[in-house]
């Protein structure tokens, strides 16, 4: 069974026009737009679809109140593998199919998902070689100068989960996702088997002080070619009036240590979630050995204004290889419900949200 990544995401919103303006300004290519629907299609073939609340294509019942990403559609590589995935899912949860043959279900954590065959597109990414003081492959050559950010892929989606270990293991059992890394007590990063990006999904622990006590959308990340494109996107979004008040106090453009990715988050309309420009992440295959990280060490490689919880002399600067998944056990849920967290995890505030 091989999932190639996110085929499409469906947003349910109260103001289609405002969300359409946001994603257009963000740089997503517009395929179609009207008062009742907007469709954006990226170079990889992934789609972002904006719909009004109550649209028949959205999950019912609604998985969480308010605006946000309501349905994630994963792309299977073949019809044969789609059938294997459907049969596997049906062994644990109720499965339905729509008129197009797309498989639908609700995960045990409350997440609605769908799976369909996806003809993922190949595309060209143009990047400049990086010069250093002793190595300069870009010799007698000017760096590429970009005019705007144009994300090429949906790199990953992020959700709050009431049982993040169980959420990963469900995806592993039925969709063939691979364990990439564990930020202990905060969440698990997992990669779809048919892609090499460090993670296709990240589940955040609902036990954290910043988290709701139920499944909910957190953010979605889009792959850009390089740091220049991330910086340009951030500047243009700011110029168009799309602010990120949280990131103004927690680092702006920075780099995640745990995945090496350069990032910038921007608040969606109504602060219903964040859109992330994402570049230069680690790429993995099945030879990768998963790691378990202290959440403060794994979060920020550099930042111009990191929150206090990620600074200081008492940060444990370490990580361990975790092929045996020993790090899962303290966080495995046997009964539902929000549990208290201890130590530094209990001190996480909203300002720390994007650095976990």
N, C-alpha and C positions, 0 to 999 in steps of 0.2 A: 504494500500500500504506500502510495507516495502523494503527499500534499505538496503542491508547488508554491503555496503562499496564499495571500489574501486575494481572492478573485474580485470581491466587491464588499463594500460596507454600506449599510442603509441607515441614514440619520432620520429620526423623527423630531420635528421642530415646530415651534409655534409661528415662526416668521420665515417662510421660505425665501423671500426676497433678501432679507438681511443675511442669511446664511449663504445664499448664492453670491452675494457681493463679497463676503468674507473669503470664500474659497477661490473666487476669481482673482481677488487681490493677492491671495496667497501664492498664486501661480499655477493652479491646476488647470489643465486644458479643458475648456467647456465643450461638451458634445451637444448638449441641448439645454434650454432653460425656458421655463414658463412660470406662471403664477402658482402652479400646483406641483412642479417637479423641476429639479435641476440634476443633470448628469454630467459628471466630469470623468474623463478617461485619460489615464496616464500612459506613458510610452510602453510600459510593460503589459498593458491591457487591463490592469486593475481599474475598477470604477468606484467612485464615491457618488452616492445617490442621496439627494436631499428631498424629503417628503414631509407633508404636513401630518401632524398627529391624526390618527384614525385612518390613515391610508391602509387599504386592504393588504398591501405588500409588507406592512410592518407586523412584528409579532403581536399576538393577542393571547393573553393579557400582556400589557406593557411591562417589560422587565424591571423598570424603575421609573420614578416620577420625573417629569421635566424633559428638557431637550437632551439629545445626545445620540451616541451610536447605539442603535437598537438591535441590529442584526449583523453578524459577521458571516460572510460566505467564503468558505475555503475552496480552493481549486484543486481537484483531483487530476492526475495526469492521464488516466484512461477510464473508459466506461467499465472495464473489468474491475479496476481497483475501486471505482465508485461503488460497485455492487458489494465488494468485500467490506468496505467501510460501512455501508448501510446495514449489512448483516451483523457486523460487529457491534454497532451502536444499538441495534434492535435487541441484542442479548441483554442489555442493561437498562435502556430507556425506551420510551415510546417514539416511534419514527413515523413520519408522514412524508408524502411526496406531493409536490405541486404539479400543475399541468405540464410544466416543462421538464419534469423528471428530477428536479432538485430535491435532495434529501434534507429534511428538517427535523430538528429535535431540540429539547431543552436539556442542557447539562445539569448534573446534580447540584451545582452551585447556583443555578438560576439563569445561566447564560443561554440565550437562544443562538443556535448556530445553524448553518446550512452548508451543504457540500454539493458541488456540481462539477462536471468535467470542464476543464479550462484549457483553452488554447493560448497559453502564455506567450507573449510576444518577445522576440529578441529586439534589442535596440542598441544604439551606440552612445557611449558616454565619452565625452571629450575632456581630458584632464591634462594639466601641464606637469611635466616632471618637476620634482622639488629639489632645489639646490641647497647645499650645505657648504660651510667653509672649506671642506676638503673633498667634496663630491658634488659636481655641478653638471648633471646630465642635460640641463636646459642651457646649452652653450650657444652663444650668438643667436638666441631665440627669446623673443618677448613672451611673457606669460599671457595665457588666454584672458581676454577682458570680457566680462559678462555684462549683459544689460539688465537681466532680471533673473530671479530664481524660477526654475521650471522643474519641480520634482518629477522623478522618473518612475518611482515605485512606491508602494505602501510597504515600508520595511517591517513595521510591527504595530500591534494594538495592545493596549494596557487596560486592565480591568481590576477593580477591587473584588476580592473573593473571600467568602466567609470560611473557606477551607482551601488555602492556596496549594498545599501539598496534594490534596485530593483532586483539585482542579487539574494540576499537571498530570497526575497519574491517569485521570480519565482520558485526556488527550493522547497520552502515550499508548494506552491500551487500544484505543479505537481509531485514532488518526495517525499513529506512528510518529508522534513528535519526539524529538531528542532533548534530553536534559543538557543544558548549556552551562549555567551557573546558578548559584544560590546566594542571594543576599540574606544572611541568616536573620530570620524573624520579620523580614520585610517582603520577600517574594522570590519566585522562581522564574528564570528565563528559559524559554524552550524554543527550539528551532523546528520548523516543518522539515520533514525528511527530504523534500525535493528542492530545497533552497540552501544556500550557503551563508546567508546573513546570520549574524550572531544569535539573534532571536526573532521569532515571528510573533511571539506573544509573551507578555509578562503579567503575572498575577500578583497583586499587592495585597498584603495581609489586612483583612478587615479589623483585626484586633488593634491596629495602630491607632493612636489618639486622633490622627487626621482623617480616619477612614469611617465610612458608614458601616452599619452592621449587616449589610446585604450586598449582593452583587450590584455593581455600578460601573459605568464607563469612566475612565480616567483620561487617557489621551491616545492619539494616533500619530505615528511617525512616518515621514515621507523621505525617501532616499534622494539626496542631492549629490552632485558630482564632487564637490570639494568645499573647503572652508570658505572660499570666496563666495560661492553661491549661498551658503548659509548666512554669511555676513550681509550680503546684498539683500537677501530675503528679509532679514531682520530689520534692516534700515528702511526698506520700502514699506513694510507693514507698519512700522512706527510712523512714517510719513503720511500714510493713509489713515492714521488715527486708531489703528488696532494696537492697544497697549497690552502689556503684561505686567500688572502691578506686583504680582508675586515675584517674578523673576527680576524685577528692578532691585529687589532686596536680597536675592539669592543667587546672583552670579551672571545673569544674562547669557551670552554665548560662553560655553565652557566645554569640557570633555569629560565623559564618564570613564572612570578608571576601569570598571568591571568589563566593559565592552569596547573600550577605546574610542567610542563614537563622539564626534563633535556634535553639539546640539544647540538649538534655540527653541524655546516654547513660546507660543502666542495664544492668548485667551480667545476662545471662540465667543460668538455673541452670547451675552447673558452668563458668561463664565460657566458654561455647561460642560466644559472639558477643554483640553488644550490640543493644538496642532503643533507638531514638532518638525522643524527642519533637521535633517539627520545626515551626517557624512562621515566617511572614513571609519566605519565600524569594522570590527574583526569579522573575518569570514572563516567558516569552519566546515569540516566534514566529519565523518564518523570516526576518525582517528583522534578527535578532540577529547581531552580528559576534563570532565566537569570539575569546577572548583567551588568551594564554600568560602564566603567572604564575611568579615565584619562589615556591617552596613555603612559605617563611616569611612572605612578604608576603601571600599569598592565604589563609592559614589562619585567623587570628584578628583580628577587628575590635576586640574588647575581651574581656578576661578578667581575673578577679580574681586569678588565680595561674597565669599562662601558664608553660609549661616554659622553661628558660633558652634553648633553641635559638631560641625565637621572640621573645626580648627582646635588647636591646642596640643599640649605635650602628652595627653593621656590617651590619644587615639591608638588602638592596637594595629600597627602597620603590618598586617599579615593576612595570608589566605592559605587554605589547605586544599590539596586535591581530594576529590570527593566521589570517586567512581563507585564506592560502596554505598553512597547516599546516607552515611551515618548522620549527616547534618540535618536530615529530614525529621528524625524521630522526636526531638523536643517540640516540634511545631505541628505534628500530626494530630488531627482532630478525631476523637472517637465519638463525641457528641456535638451537636450544632450549638451555635451561640457565641457571642463575643466573649473572649477571655482577656483578662488583664495581662499586659506585658510588663517586663521588669527592666531595670537598669536604664541605659541611655535610650532604648526604644520608647520608653514611656515619656521621654522629654521631647519627642518629635512634635513640631508645630506645623501649621499651615505654610509657614515660610520655608520649611525644609522639604516640602512635598516633592518638588521636582528633582531633588538630589538623592532620593532614596534608591 
